[in-house]
Amino acid sequence: MARGTRTKPTMMQARAIQLFEANVVGGENKTVEQILLEAGFGHESARQQSNVMAGIKPHLLDTVDWMKKHRMAVQAQMDLKIDDATYDELRKSMDTLTYNIQLLGGKPTANIAISAEVRHRIDALIED
């Protein structure tokens, strides 16, 4: 865990973690801001969520790992289903899993046109 990260999340962090996991598993489309507000964080904390997410992110690693394994299983099934009507469902599932892995992992969820060097520096800052 990153330096300064609590080994046990606060009550609000624990609630946010539950809501993030429910959002992912339930296929809901709540934003990070909506989840943090529902968890009890203030409007400013929810709007400027980087500090809140830095404290929550280490507690979401198991969920992110599960989603990565699930995404790999979906990806493996895509070759088997390529001629079936459910291929689009698998594609949507993979897109959703990828987005949520990025979201919960603290990575950008949009394709931002920046150099690999800059992206590496941003990733290094997020990891710290």
Phi, psi and omega in degrees: 000148181295151179302136179087356179275132178290144178287334177239129181291155174293172180299317179292320177297317180299319178295317179297319178299314177301316181292321176299313181297318178295322179297317181290308184292322182279354179071022179285164182240038179288146176278166176302317181300316179298318180296315181294322176297315179296330179284347177110003177286152179291164182301317181293319178296320180291323181287317177256077195273001187299318179293318179297314182294327178298325178282333183271325187312313181298334181276353179259001185299322178296320179294317179297318178299318178299317181295323178296318177296318179296318179298320178297321179294319177297316180299319179295324180286337182300320178297323180287333186256008189303329181263359181264163181291342184276000178302318180297323176297318178295320178298315178297321179297316179296318178299315181295316179297317179299314179301313182291327175297316178296315182299307183287336178274000178077020179263160176298140180260355177248153178281097182265125183280091175225161182291157179300325180295315180294317179300319179298317179295320178297313180301319180296322178292320179294321182292331183289000000 
